[in-house]
């Protein structure tokens, strides 16, 4: 029935992990926005700020890859 509606059903633990990953990604996005706002208000972005943003982006990329891997294994 779920296939007919193009829905995917995941075990509870996997669904929990996906929700946790999405929540973490939102938190990273919020942090990046705060850094961008501060840099804009100050008229510059320090090297340290840019390094923090870069590290957040790397972490976000890894989270997305993990979720994609989990989902692709379940298909």
PQR file of N, CA, C, O and H, with PARSE charges and radii, in Angstrom:
ATOM      1  N   UNK A   1       0.823  -1.186   0.000 -0.4000 1.5000
ATOM      2  CA  UNK A   1       0.000   0.000   0.000 -0.0000 2.0000
ATOM      3  C   UNK A   1       0.874   1.260   0.000  0.5500 1.7000
ATOM      4  O   UNK A   1       0.588   2.213  -0.725 -0.5500 1.4000
ATOM      5  N   UNK A   2       1.936   1.265   0.811 -0.4000 1.5000
ATOM      6  CA  UNK A   2       2.797   2.447   0.861 -0.0000 2.0000
ATOM      7  C   UNK A   2       3.506   2.656  -0.467  0.5500 1.7000
ATOM      8  O   UNK A   2       3.715   3.798  -0.876 -0.5500 1.4000
ATOM      9  H   UNK A   2       2.169   0.491   1.400  0.4000 1.0000
ATOM     10  N   UNK A   3       3.878   1.584  -1.146 -0.4000 1.5000
ATOM     11  CA  UNK A   3       4.541   1.702  -2.447 -0.0000 2.0000
ATOM     12  C   UNK A   3       3.615   2.381  -3.448  0.5500 1.7000
ATOM     13  O   UNK A   3       4.067   3.186  -4.262 -0.5500 1.4000
ATOM     14  H   UNK A   3       3.708   0.656  -0.814  0.4000 1.0000
ATOM     15  N   UNK A   4       2.344   2.071  -3.396 -0.4000 1.5000
ATOM     16  CA  UNK A   4       1.381   2.663  -4.322 -0.0000 2.0000
ATOM     17  C   UNK A   4       1.287   4.172  -4.121  0.5500 1.7000
ATOM     18  O   UNK A   4       1.005   4.903  -5.071 -0.5500 1.4000
ATOM     19  H   UNK A   4       1.976   1.417  -2.734  0.4000 1.0000
ATOM     20  N   UNK A   5       1.514   4.637  -2.931 -0.4000 1.5000
ATOM     21  CA  UNK A   5       1.451   6.071  -2.631 -0.0000 2.0000
ATOM     22  C   UNK A   5       2.820   6.728  -2.676  0.5500 1.7000
ATOM     23  O   UNK A   5       2.949   7.903  -2.332 -0.5500 1.4000
ATOM     24  H   UNK A   5       1.743   4.043  -2.160  0.4000 1.0000
ATOM     25  N   UNK A   6       3.853   5.988  -3.096 -0.4000 1.5000
ATOM     26  CA  UNK A   6       5.241   6.472  -3.128 -0.0000 2.0000
ATOM     27  C   UNK A   6       5.719   6.923  -1.750  0.5500 1.7000
ATOM     28  O   UNK A   6       6.448   7.908  -1.633 -0.5500 1.4000
ATOM     29  H   UNK A   6       3.749   5.034  -3.375  0.4000 1.0000
ATOM     30  N   UNK A   7       5.317   6.215  -0.732 -0.4000 1.5000
ATOM     31  CA  UNK A   7       5.753   6.490   0.635 -0.0000 2.0000
ATOM     32  C   UNK A   7       6.741   5.411   1.057  0.5500 1.7000
ATOM     33  O   UNK A   7       6.679   4.276   0.584 -0.5500 1.4000
ATOM     34  H   UNK A   7       4.726   5.414  -0.827  0.4000 1.0000
ATOM     35  N   UNK A   8       7.633   5.772   1.934 -0.4000 1.5000
ATOM     36  CA  UNK A   8       8.581   4.801   2.466 -0.0000 2.0000
ATOM     37  C   UNK A   8       8.311   4.632   3.952  0.5500 1.7000
ATOM     38  O   UNK A   8       8.195   5.610   4.691 -0.5500 1.4000
ATOM     39  H   UNK A   8       7.683   6.694   2.318  0.4000 1.0000
ATOM     40  N   UNK A   9       8.214   3.403   4.371 -0.4000 1.5000
ATOM     41  CA  UNK A   9       8.036   3.107   5.790 -0.0000 2.0000
ATOM     42  C   UNK A   9       9.355   2.605   6.336  0.5500 1.7000
ATOM     43  O   UNK A   9       9.969   1.700   5.772 -0.5500 1.4000
ATOM     44  H   UNK A   9       8.308   2.608   3.771  0.4000 1.0000
ATOM     45  N   UNK A  10       9.787   3.196   7.433 -0.4000 1.5000
ATOM     46  CA  UNK A  10      11.052   2.828   8.041 -0.0000 2.0000
ATOM     47  C   UNK A  10      10.795   2.268   9.431  0.5500 1.7000
ATOM     48  O   UNK A  10       9.809   2.625  10.075 -0.5500 1.4000
ATOM     49  H   UNK A  10       9.288   3.931   7.892  0.4000 1.0000
ATOM     50  N   UNK A  11      11.679   1.393   9.896 -0.4000 1.5000
ATOM     51  CA  UNK A  11      11.585   0.948  11.286 -0.0000 2.0000
ATOM     52  C   UNK A  11      11.708   2.156  12.219  0.5500 1.7000
ATOM     53  O   UNK A  11      12.303   3.170  11.858 -0.5500 1.4000
ATOM     54  H   UNK A  11      12.481   1.103   9.373  0.4000 1.0000
ATOM     55  N   UNK A  12      11.147   2.036  13.399 -0.4000 1.5000
ATOM     56  CA  UNK A  12      11.128   3.158  14.348 -0.0000 2.0000
ATOM     57  C   UNK A  12      12.513   3.736  14.617  0.5500 1.7000
ATOM     58  O   UNK A  12      12.677   4.955  14.659 -0.5500 1.4000
ATOM     59  H   UNK A  12      10.663   1.212  13.692  0.4000 1.0000
ATOM     60  N   UNK A  13      13.506   2.877  14.800 -0.4000 1.5000
ATOM     61  CA  UNK A  13      14.860   3.352  15.098 -0.0000 2.0000
ATOM     62  C   UNK A  13      15.436   4.147  13.937  0.5500 1.7000
ATOM     63  O   UNK A  13      16.058   5.189  14.144 -0.5500 1.4000
ATOM     64  H   UNK A  13      13.373   1.886  14.766  0.4000 1.0000
ATOM     65  N   UNK A  14      15.235   3.665  12.723 -0.4000 1.5000
ATOM     66  CA  UNK A  14      15.732   4.371  11.542 -0.0000 2.0000
ATOM     67  C   UNK A  14      15.018   5.706  11.376  0.5500 1.7000
ATOM     68  O   UNK A  14      15.646   6.716  11.058 -0.5500 1.4000
ATOM     69  H   UNK A  14      14.730   2.819  12.555  0.4000 1.0000
ATOM     70  N   UNK A  15      13.727   5.710  11.589 -0.4000 1.5000
ATOM     71  CA  UNK A  15      12.969   6.961  11.499 -0.0000 2.0000
ATOM     72  C   UNK A  15      13.469   7.956  12.538  0.5500 1.7000
ATOM     73  O   UNK A  15      13.584   9.148  12.254 -0.5500 1.4000
ATOM     74  H   UNK A  15      13.216   4.889  11.847  0.4000 1.0000
ATOM     75  N   UNK A  16      13.764   7.474  13.736 -0.4000 1.5000
ATOM     76  CA  UNK A  16      14.306   8.330  14.794 -0.0000 2.0000
ATOM     77  C   UNK A  16      15.650   8.917  14.373  0.5500 1.7000
ATOM     78  O   UNK A  16      15.896  10.105  14.584 -0.5500 1.4000
ATOM     79  H   UNK A  16      13.670   6.505  13.967  0.4000 1.0000
ATOM     80  N   UNK A  17      16.519   8.104  13.781 -0.4000 1.5000
ATOM     81  CA  UNK A  17      17.833   8.577  13.334 -0.0000 2.0000
ATOM     82  C   UNK A  17      17.695   9.635  12.236  0.5500 1.7000
ATOM     83  O   UNK A  17      18.430  10.622  12.229 -0.5500 1.4000
ATOM     84  H   UNK A  17      16.319   7.139  13.609  0.4000 1.0000
ATOM     85  N   UNK A  18      16.769   9.431  11.324 -0.4000 1.5000
ATOM     86  CA  UNK A  18      16.552  10.402  10.256 -0.0000 2.0000
ATOM     87  C   UNK A  18      16.061  11.721  10.833  0.5500 1.7000
ATOM     88  O   UNK A  18      16.535  12.789  10.446 -0.5500 1.4000
ATOM     89  H   UNK A  18      16.172   8.628  11.329  0.4000 1.0000
ATOM     90  N   UNK A  19      15.105  11.645  11.763 -0.4000 1.5000
ATOM     91  CA  UNK A  19      14.593  12.873  12.390 -0.0000 2.0000
ATOM     92  C   UNK A  19      15.695  13.601  13.153  0.5500 1.7000
ATOM     93  O   UNK A  19      15.765  14.829  13.131 -0.5500 1.4000
ATOM     94  H   UNK A  19      14.719  10.778  12.077  0.4000 1.0000
ATOM     95  N   UNK A  20      16.549  12.845  13.823 -0.4000 1.5000
ATOM     96  CA  UNK A  20      17.658  13.441  14.561 -0.0000 2.0000
ATOM     97  C   UNK A  20      18.631  14.122  13.599  0.5500 1.7000
ATOM     98  O   UNK A  20      19.107  15.223  13.876 -0.5500 1.4000
ATOM     99  H   UNK A  20      16.492  11.847  13.841  0.4000 1.0000
ATOM    100  N   UNK A  21      18.926  13.480  12.479 -0.4000 1.5000
ATOM    101  CA  UNK A  21      19.823  14.072  11.482 -0.0000 2.0000
ATOM    102  C   UNK A  21      19.233  15.360  10.920  0.5500 1.7000
ATOM    103  O   UNK A  21      19.951  16.345  10.748 -0.5500 1.4000
ATOM    104  H   UNK A  21      18.539  12.586  12.253  0.4000 1.0000
ATOM    105  N   UNK A  22      17.943  15.362  10.635 -0.4000 1.5000
ATOM    106  CA  UNK A  22      17.286  16.568  10.115 -0.0000 2.0000
ATOM    107  C   UNK A  22      17.343  17.682  11.152  0.5500 1.7000
ATOM    108  O   UNK A  22      17.603  18.834  10.804 -0.5500 1.4000
ATOM    109  H   UNK A  22      17.360  14.562  10.775  0.4000 1.0000
ATOM    110  N   UNK A  23      17.105  17.356  12.418 -0.4000 1.5000
ATOM    111  CA  UNK A  23      17.165  18.365  13.481 -0.0000 2.0000
ATOM    112  C   UNK A  23      18.582  18.936  13.590  0.5500 1.7000
ATOM    113  O   UNK A  23      18.757  20.143  13.758 -0.5500 1.4000
ATOM    114  H   UNK A  23      16.894  16.420  12.700  0.4000 1.0000
ATOM    115  N   UNK A  24      19.589  18.066  13.493 -0.4000 1.5000
ATOM    116  CA  UNK A  24      20.975  18.532  13.544 -0.0000 2.0000
ATOM    117  C   UNK A  24      21.293  19.450  12.368  0.5500 1.7000
ATOM    118  O   UNK A  24      21.977  20.461  12.529 -0.5500 1.4000
ATOM    119  H   UNK A  24      19.446  17.086  13.357  0.4000 1.0000
ATOM    120  N   UNK A  25      20.793  19.092  11.184 -0.4000 1.5000
ATOM    121  CA  UNK A  25      21.032  19.928  10.009 -0.0000 2.0000
ATOM    122  C   UNK A  25      20.384  21.297  10.166  0.5500 1.7000
ATOM    123  O   UNK A  25      20.960  22.309   9.768 -0.5500 1.4000
ATOM    124  H   UNK A  25      20.237  18.271  11.053  0.4000 1.0000
ATOM    125  N   UNK A  26      19.197  21.330  10.739 -0.4000 1.5000
ATOM    126  CA  UNK A  26      18.538  22.622  10.991 -0.0000 2.0000
ATOM    127  C   UNK A  26      19.354  23.461  11.967  0.5500 1.7000
ATOM    128  O   UNK A  26      19.493  24.671  11.788 -0.5500 1.4000
ATOM    129  H   UNK A  26      18.728  20.508  11.063  0.4000 1.0000
ATOM    130  N   UNK A  27      19.890  22.820  12.994 -0.4000 1.5000
ATOM    131  CA  UNK A  27      20.718  23.539  13.960 -0.0000 2.0000
ATOM    132  C   UNK A  27      21.963  24.105  13.307  0.5500 1.7000
ATOM    133  O   UNK A  27      22.359  25.235  13.594 -0.5500 1.4000
ATOM    134  H   UNK A  27      19.776  21.837  13.140  0.4000 1.0000
ATOM    135  N   UNK A  28      22.581  23.333  12.436 -0.4000 1.5000
ATOM    136  CA  UNK A  28      23.765  23.811  11.722 -0.0000 2.0000
ATOM    137  C   UNK A  28      23.385  24.995  10.840  0.5500 1.7000
ATOM    138  O   UNK A  28      24.100  25.996  10.791 -0.5500 1.4000
ATOM    139  H   UNK A  28      22.260  22.415  12.202  0.4000 1.0000
ATOM    140  N   UNK A  29      22.260  24.876  10.148 -0.4000 1.5000
ATOM    141  CA  UNK A  29      21.800  25.974   9.301 -0.0000 2.0000
ATOM    142  C   UNK A  29      21.562  27.244  10.100  0.5500 1.7000
ATOM    143  O   UNK A  29      21.902  28.337   9.648 -0.5500 1.4000
ATOM    144  H   UNK A  29      21.679  24.063  10.188  0.4000 1.0000
ATOM    145  N   UNK A  30      20.979  27.105  11.287 -0.4000 1.5000
ATOM    146  CA  UNK A  30      20.754  28.269  12.149 -0.0000 2.0000
ATOM    147  C   UNK A  30      22.074  28.904  12.569  0.5500 1.7000
ATOM    148  O   UNK A  30      22.200  30.128  12.592 -0.5500 1.4000
ATOM    149  H   UNK A  30      20.703  26.216  11.654  0.4000 1.0000
ATOM    150  N   UNK A  31      23.051  28.074  12.900 -0.4000 1.5000
ATOM    151  CA  UNK A  31      24.363  28.604  13.290 -0.0000 2.0000
ATOM    152  C   UNK A  31      25.017  29.353  12.129  0.5500 1.7000
ATOM    153  O   UNK A  31      25.595  30.421  12.325 -0.5500 1.4000
ATOM    154  H   UNK A  31      22.949  27.080  12.882  0.4000 1.0000
ATOM    155  N   UNK A  32      24.928  28.801  10.936 -0.4000 1.5000
ATOM    156  CA  UNK A  32      25.494  29.469   9.762 -0.0000 2.0000
ATOM    157  C   UNK A  32      24.804  30.808   9.533  0.5500 1.7000
ATOM    158  O   UNK A  32      25.462  31.801   9.222 -0.5500 1.4000
ATOM    159  H   UNK A  32      24.458  27.933  10.776  0.4000 1.0000
ATOM    160  N   UNK A  33      23.490  30.842   9.685 -0.4000 1.5000
ATOM    161  CA  UNK A  33      22.761  32.102   9.520 -0.0000 2.0000
ATOM    162  C   UNK A  33      23.204  33.140  10.554  0.5500 1.7000
ATOM    163  O   UNK A  33      23.342  34.318  10.225 -0.5500 1.4000
ATOM    164  H   UNK A  33      22.955  30.035   9.937  0.4000 1.0000
ATOM    165  N   UNK A  34      23.425  32.716  11.785 -0.4000 1.5000
ATOM    166  CA  UNK A  34      23.877  33.645  12.822 -0.0000 2.0000
ATOM    167  C   UNK A  34      25.253  34.206  12.487  0.5500 1.7000
ATOM    168  O   UNK A  34      25.505  35.395  12.683 -0.5500 1.4000
ATOM    169  H   UNK A  34      23.313  31.759  12.052  0.4000 1.0000
ATOM    170  N   UNK A  35      26.139  33.361  11.986 -0.4000 1.5000
ATOM    171  CA  UNK A  35      27.479  33.822  11.608 -0.0000 2.0000
ATOM    172  C   UNK A  35      27.384  34.793  10.444  0.5500 1.7000
ATOM    173  O   UNK A  35      28.055  35.825  10.439 -0.5500 1.4000
ATOM    174  H   UNK A  35      25.934  32.395  11.827  0.4000 1.0000
ATOM    175  N   UNK A  36      26.554  34.471   9.459 -0.4000 1.5000
ATOM    176  CA  UNK A  36      26.390  35.356   8.299 -0.0000 2.0000
ATOM    177  C   UNK A  36      25.811  36.702   8.723  0.5500 1.7000
ATOM    178  O   UNK A  36      26.250  37.745   8.237 -0.5500 1.4000
ATOM    179  H   UNK A  36      26.009  33.633   9.464  0.4000 1.0000
ATOM    180  N   UNK A  37      24.839  36.690   9.617 -0.4000 1.5000
ATOM    181  CA  UNK A  37      24.235  37.940  10.105 -0.0000 2.0000
ATOM    182  C   UNK A  37      25.286  38.787  10.819  0.5500 1.7000
ATOM    183  O   UNK A  37      25.380  39.991  10.581 -0.5500 1.4000
ATOM    184  H   UNK A  37      24.483  35.843  10.012  0.4000 1.0000
ATOM    185  N   UNK A  38      26.066  38.168  11.684 -0.4000 1.5000
ATOM    186  CA  UNK A  38      27.105  38.895  12.412 -0.0000 2.0000
ATOM    187  C   UNK A  38      28.132  39.485  11.448  0.5500 1.7000
ATOM    188  O   UNK A  38      28.521  40.646  11.574 -0.5500 1.4000
ATOM    189  H   UNK A  38      25.989  37.190  11.877  0.4000 1.0000
ATOM    190  N   UNK A  39      28.564  38.673  10.488 -0.4000 1.5000
ATOM    191  CA  UNK A  39      29.557  39.148   9.517 -0.0000 2.0000
ATOM    192  C   UNK A  39      28.989  40.317   8.713  0.5500 1.7000
ATOM    193  O   UNK A  39      29.697  41.286   8.439 -0.5500 1.4000
ATOM    194  H   UNK A  39      28.247  37.730  10.386  0.4000 1.0000
ATOM    195  N   UNK A  40      27.729  40.226   8.340 -0.4000 1.5000
ATOM    196  CA  UNK A  40      27.103  41.311   7.580 -0.0000 2.0000
ATOM    197  C   UNK A  40      27.011  42.583   8.425  0.5500 1.7000
ATOM    198  O   UNK A  40      27.293  43.678   7.940 -0.5500 1.4000
ATOM    199  H   UNK A  40      27.154  39.439   8.563  0.4000 1.0000
ATOM    200  N   UNK A  41      26.618  42.433   9.680 -0.4000 1.5000
ATOM    201  CA  UNK A  41      26.507  43.596  10.571 -0.0000 2.0000
ATOM    202  C   UNK A  41      27.860  44.263  10.796  0.5500 1.7000
ATOM    203  O   UNK A  41      27.944  45.487  10.901 -0.5500 1.4000
ATOM    204  H   UNK A  41      26.389  41.543  10.074  0.4000 1.0000
ATOM    205  N   UNK A  42      28.918  43.457  10.870 -0.4000 1.5000
ATOM    206  CA  UNK A  42      30.255  43.985  11.117 -0.0000 2.0000
ATOM    207  C   UNK A  42      30.927  44.465   9.836  0.5500 1.7000
ATOM    208  O   UNK A  42      31.926  45.182   9.892 -0.5500 1.4000
ATOM    209  H   UNK A  42      28.849  42.463  10.785  0.4000 1.0000
ATOM    210  N   UNK A  43      30.387  44.077   8.686 -0.4000 1.5000
ATOM    211  CA  UNK A  43      30.963  44.485   7.415 -0.0000 2.0000
ATOM    212  C   UNK A  43      32.120  43.611   6.963  0.5500 1.7000
ATOM    213  O   UNK A  43      32.813  43.947   6.002 -0.5500 1.4000
ATOM    214  H   UNK A  43      29.576  43.494   8.640  0.4000 1.0000
ATOM    215  N   UNK A  44      32.334  42.509   7.635 -0.4000 1.5000
ATOM    216  CA  UNK A  44      33.399  41.590   7.255 -0.0000 2.0000
ATOM    217  C   UNK A  44      33.155  40.236   7.897  0.5500 1.7000
ATOM    218  O   UNK A  44      32.304  40.078   8.772 -0.5500 1.4000
ATOM    219  H   UNK A  44      31.771  42.236   8.416  0.4000 1.0000
ATOM    220  N   UNK A  45      33.906  39.296   7.449 -0.4000 1.5000
ATOM    221  CA  UNK A  45      33.898  37.974   8.076 -0.0000 2.0000
ATOM    222  C   UNK A  45      35.347  37.633   8.410  0.5500 1.7000
ATOM    223  O   UNK A  45      36.210  37.635   7.532 -0.5500 1.4000
ATOM    224  H   UNK A  45      34.598  39.425   6.738  0.4000 1.0000
ATOM    225  N   UNK A  46      35.602  37.346   9.652 -0.4000 1.5000
ATOM    226  CA  UNK A  46      36.963  36.998  10.054 -0.0000 2.0000
ATOM    227  C   UNK A  46      37.326  35.616   9.531  0.5500 1.7000
ATOM    228  O   UNK A  46      36.459  34.815   9.183 -0.5500 1.4000
ATOM    229  H   UNK A  46      34.901  37.343  10.365  0.4000 1.0000
ATOM    230  N   UNK A  47      38.604  35.362   9.487 -0.4000 1.5000
ATOM    231  CA  UNK A  47      39.079  34.045   9.047 -0.0000 2.0000
ATOM    232  C   UNK A  47      38.529  32.951   9.961  0.5500 1.7000
ATOM    233  O   UNK A  47      38.147  31.882   9.486 -0.5500 1.4000
ATOM    234  H   UNK A  47      39.309  36.012   9.770  0.4000 1.0000
ATOM    235  N   UNK A  48      38.488  33.212  11.255 -0.4000 1.5000
ATOM    236  CA  UNK A  48      37.954  32.236  12.201 -0.0000 2.0000
ATOM    237  C   UNK A  48      36.480  31.948  11.926  0.5500 1.7000
ATOM    238  O   UNK A  48      36.048  30.796  11.964 -0.5500 1.4000
ATOM    239  H   UNK A  48      38.799  34.081  11.641  0.4000 1.0000
ATOM    240  N   UNK A  49      35.709  33.006  11.649 -0.4000 1.5000
ATOM    241  CA  UNK A  49      34.288  32.825  11.347 -0.0000 2.0000
ATOM    242  C   UNK A  49      34.106  31.976  10.100  0.5500 1.7000
ATOM    243  O   UNK A  49      33.260  31.083  10.059 -0.5500 1.4000
ATOM    244  H   UNK A  49      36.060  33.942  11.618  0.4000 1.0000
ATOM    245  N   UNK A  50      34.909  32.265   9.088 -0.4000 1.5000
ATOM    246  CA  UNK A  50      34.794  31.515   7.847 -0.0000 2.0000
ATOM    247  C   UNK A  50      35.192  30.054   8.057  0.5500 1.7000
ATOM    248  O   UNK A  50      34.617  29.163   7.433 -0.5500 1.4000
ATOM    249  H   UNK A  50      35.596  32.990   9.121  0.4000 1.0000
ATOM    250  N   UNK A  51      36.160  29.806   8.920 -0.4000 1.5000
ATOM    251  CA  UNK A  51      36.558  28.433   9.220 -0.0000 2.0000
ATOM    252  C   UNK A  51      35.440  27.692   9.943  0.5500 1.7000
ATOM    253  O   UNK A  51      35.193  26.517   9.674 -0.5500 1.4000
ATOM    254  H   UNK A  51      36.627  30.530   9.427  0.4000 1.0000
ATOM    255  N   UNK A  52      34.765  28.378  10.860 -0.4000 1.5000
ATOM    256  CA  UNK A  52      33.634  27.773  11.563 -0.0000 2.0000
ATOM    257  C   UNK A  52      32.533  27.423  10.565  0.5500 1.7000
ATOM    258  O   UNK A  52      31.973  26.328  10.617 -0.5500 1.4000
ATOM    259  H   UNK A  52      34.965  29.333  11.079  0.4000 1.0000
ATOM    260  N   UNK A  53      32.224  28.342   9.662 -0.4000 1.5000
ATOM    261  CA  UNK A  53      31.202  28.085   8.651 -0.0000 2.0000
ATOM    262  C   UNK A  53      31.604  26.896   7.786  0.5500 1.7000
ATOM    263  O   UNK A  53      30.786  26.017   7.513 -0.5500 1.4000
ATOM    264  H   UNK A  53      32.680  29.231   9.619  0.4000 1.0000
ATOM    265  N   UNK A  54      32.848  26.871   7.361 -0.4000 1.5000
ATOM    266  CA  UNK A  54      33.331  25.774   6.533 -0.0000 2.0000
ATOM    267  C   UNK A  54      33.184  24.438   7.258  0.5500 1.7000
ATOM    268  O   UNK A  54      32.748  23.455   6.660 -0.5500 1.4000
ATOM    269  H   UNK A  54      33.512  27.585   7.583  0.4000 1.0000
ATOM    270  N   UNK A  55      33.541  24.394   8.529 -0.4000 1.5000
ATOM    271  CA  UNK A  55      33.421  23.162   9.303 -0.0000 2.0000
ATOM    272  C   UNK A  55      31.967  22.739   9.460  0.5500 1.7000
ATOM    273  O   UNK A  55      31.653  21.550   9.395 -0.5500 1.4000
ATOM    274  H   UNK A  55      33.896  25.193   9.015  0.4000 1.0000
ATOM    275  N   UNK A  56      31.068  23.722   9.670 -0.4000 1.5000
ATOM    276  CA  UNK A  56      29.645  23.407   9.738 -0.0000 2.0000
ATOM    277  C   UNK A  56      29.166  22.812   8.422  0.5500 1.7000
ATOM    278  O   UNK A  56      28.398  21.850   8.414 -0.5500 1.4000
ATOM    279  H   UNK A  56      31.323  24.687   9.723  0.4000 1.0000
ATOM    280  N   UNK A  57      29.615  23.380   7.318 -0.4000 1.5000
ATOM    281  CA  UNK A  57      29.205  22.871   6.004 -0.0000 2.0000
ATOM    282  C   UNK A  57      29.715  21.449   5.771  0.5500 1.7000
ATOM    283  O   UNK A  57      29.002  20.614   5.215 -0.5500 1.4000
ATOM    284  H   UNK A  57      30.239  24.162   7.324  0.4000 1.0000
ATOM    285  N   UNK A  58      30.937  21.180   6.191 -0.4000 1.5000
ATOM    286  CA  UNK A  58      31.463  19.814   6.077 -0.0000 2.0000
ATOM    287  C   UNK A  58      30.631  18.837   6.910  0.5500 1.7000
ATOM    288  O   UNK A  58      30.310  17.734   6.465 -0.5500 1.4000
ATOM    289  H   UNK A  58      31.517  21.859   6.643  0.4000 1.0000
ATOM    290  N   UNK A  59      30.293  19.264   8.117 -0.4000 1.5000
ATOM    291  CA  UNK A  59      29.475  18.418   8.988 -0.0000 2.0000
ATOM    292  C   UNK A  59      28.105  18.186   8.351  0.5500 1.7000
ATOM    293  O   UNK A  59      27.597  17.064   8.356 -0.5500 1.4000
ATOM    294  H   UNK A  59      30.553  20.160   8.478  0.4000 1.0000
ATOM    295  N   UNK A  60      27.519  19.226   7.813 -0.4000 1.5000
ATOM    296  CA  UNK A  60      26.220  19.115   7.158 -0.0000 2.0000
ATOM    297  C   UNK A  60      26.291  18.163   5.971  0.5500 1.7000
ATOM    298  O   UNK A  60      25.405  17.330   5.781 -0.5500 1.4000
ATOM    299  H   UNK A  60      27.931  20.137   7.809  0.4000 1.0000
ATOM    300  N   UNK A  61      27.337  18.288   5.182 -0.4000 1.5000
ATOM    301  CA  UNK A  61      27.513  17.396   4.036 -0.0000 2.0000
ATOM    302  C   UNK A  61      27.592  15.940   4.490  0.5500 1.7000
ATOM    303  O   UNK A  61      26.999  15.061   3.865 -0.5500 1.4000
ATOM    304  H   UNK A  61      28.057  18.964   5.335  0.4000 1.0000
ATOM    305  N   UNK A  62      28.312  15.685   5.558 -0.4000 1.5000
ATOM    306  CA  UNK A  62      28.435  14.321   6.080 -0.0000 2.0000
ATOM    307  C   UNK A  62      27.099  13.795   6.597  0.5500 1.7000
ATOM    308  O   UNK A  62      26.780  12.620   6.414 -0.5500 1.4000
ATOM    309  H   UNK A  62      28.795  16.399   6.066  0.4000 1.0000
ATOM    310  N   UNK A  63      26.321  14.657   7.237 -0.4000 1.5000
ATOM    311  CA  UNK A  63      24.992  14.262   7.719 -0.0000 2.0000
ATOM    312  C   UNK A  63      24.089  13.890   6.544  0.5500 1.7000
ATOM    313  O   UNK A  63      23.374  12.889   6.594 -0.5500 1.4000
ATOM    314  H   UNK A  63      26.580  15.611   7.385  0.4000 1.0000
ATOM    315  N   UNK A  64      24.126  14.691   5.501 -0.4000 1.5000
ATOM    316  CA  UNK A  64      23.296  14.429   4.329 -0.0000 2.0000
ATOM    317  C   UNK A  64      23.716  13.117   3.672  0.5500 1.7000
ATOM    318  O   UNK A  64      22.865  12.318   3.282 -0.5500 1.4000
ATOM    319  H   UNK A  64      24.707  15.504   5.461  0.4000 1.0000
ATOM    320  N   UNK A  65      25.011  12.894   3.549 -0.4000 1.5000
ATOM    321  CA  UNK A  65      25.502  11.635   2.969 -0.0000 2.0000
ATOM    322  C   UNK A  65      25.042  10.445   3.801  0.5500 1.7000
ATOM    323  O   UNK A  65      24.652   9.418   3.245 -0.5500 1.4000
ATOM    324  H   UNK A  65      25.703  13.543   3.866  0.4000 1.0000
ATOM    325  N   UNK A  66      25.082  10.569   5.114 -0.4000 1.5000
ATOM    326  CA  UNK A  66      24.650   9.480   5.991 -0.0000 2.0000
ATOM    327  C   UNK A  66      23.173   9.170   5.797  0.5500 1.7000
ATOM    328  O   UNK A  66      22.782   8.006   5.710 -0.5500 1.4000
ATOM    329  H   UNK A  66      25.399  11.403   5.565  0.4000 1.0000
ATOM    330  N   UNK A  67      22.360  10.208   5.730 -0.4000 1.5000
ATOM    331  CA  UNK A  67      20.927  10.009   5.545 -0.0000 2.0000
ATOM    332  C   UNK A  67      20.656   9.382   4.179  0.5500 1.7000
ATOM    333  O   UNK A  67      19.848   8.460   4.065 -0.5500 1.4000
ATOM    334  H   UNK A  67      22.677  11.154   5.801  0.4000 1.0000
ATOM    335  N   UNK A  68      21.331   9.882   3.143 -0.4000 1.5000
ATOM    336  CA  UNK A  68      21.147   9.319   1.799 -0.0000 2.0000
ATOM    337  C   UNK A  68      21.538   7.843   1.767  0.5500 1.7000
ATOM    338  O   UNK A  68      20.869   7.035   1.123 -0.5500 1.4000
ATOM    339  H   UNK A  68      21.987  10.631   3.235  0.4000 1.0000
ATOM    340  N   UNK A  69      22.609   7.497   2.455 -0.4000 1.5000
ATOM    341  CA  UNK A  69      23.069   6.117   2.500 -0.0000 2.0000
ATOM    342  C   UNK A  69      22.053   5.233   3.203  0.5500 1.7000
ATOM    343  O   UNK A  69      21.754   4.133   2.740 -0.5500 1.4000
ATOM    344  H   UNK A  69      23.152   8.154   2.979  0.4000 1.0000
ATOM    345  N   UNK A  70      21.525   5.711   4.315 -0.4000 1.5000
ATOM    346  CA  UNK A  70      20.511   4.954   5.068 -0.0000 2.0000
ATOM    347  C   UNK A  70      19.276   4.726   4.207  0.5500 1.7000
ATOM    348  O   UNK A  70      18.753   3.614   4.128 -0.5500 1.4000
ATOM    349  H   UNK A  70      21.768   6.605   4.691  0.4000 1.0000
ATOM    350  N   UNK A  71      18.821   5.787   3.568 -0.4000 1.5000
ATOM    351  CA  UNK A  71      17.610   5.689   2.751 -0.0000 2.0000
ATOM    352  C   UNK A  71      17.840   4.778   1.545  0.5500 1.7000
ATOM    353  O   UNK A  71      16.970   3.973   1.209 -0.5500 1.4000
ATOM    354  H   UNK A  71      19.245   6.690   3.632  0.4000 1.0000
ATOM    355  N   UNK A  72      18.991   4.891   0.895 -0.4000 1.5000
ATOM    356  CA  UNK A  72      19.248   4.064  -0.288 -0.0000 2.0000
ATOM    357  C   UNK A  72      19.341   2.590   0.068  0.5500 1.7000
ATOM    358  O   UNK A  72      18.997   1.739  -0.753 -0.5500 1.4000
ATOM    359  H   UNK A  72      19.697   5.544   1.168  0.4000 1.0000
ATOM    360  N   UNK A  73      19.792   2.271   1.258 -0.4000 1.5000
ATOM    361  CA  UNK A  73      19.866   0.869   1.688 -0.0000 2.0000
ATOM    362  C   UNK A  73      18.474   0.294   1.944  0.5500 1.7000
ATOM    363  O   UNK A  73      18.272  -0.917   1.858 -0.5500 1.4000
ATOM    364  H   UNK A  73      20.072   2.962   1.925  0.4000 1.0000
ATOM    365  N   UNK A  74      17.526   1.155   2.255 -0.4000 1.5000
ATOM    366  CA  UNK A  74      16.172   0.699   2.596 -0.0000 2.0000
ATOM    367  C   UNK A  74      15.281   0.520   1.374  0.5500 1.7000
ATOM    368  O   UNK A  74      14.192  -0.043   1.478 -0.5500 1.4000
ATOM    369  H   UNK A  74      17.690   2.139   2.325  0.4000 1.0000
ATOM    370  N   UNK A  75      15.734   0.994   0.218 -0.4000 1.5000
ATOM    371  CA  UNK A  75      14.891   0.898  -0.996 -0.0000 2.0000
ATOM    372  C   UNK A  75      14.843  -0.499  -1.518  0.5500 1.7000
ATOM    373  O   UNK A  75      14.185  -0.760  -2.525 -0.5500 1.4000
ATOM    374  H   UNK A  75      16.619   1.451   0.133  0.4000 1.0000
TER
END
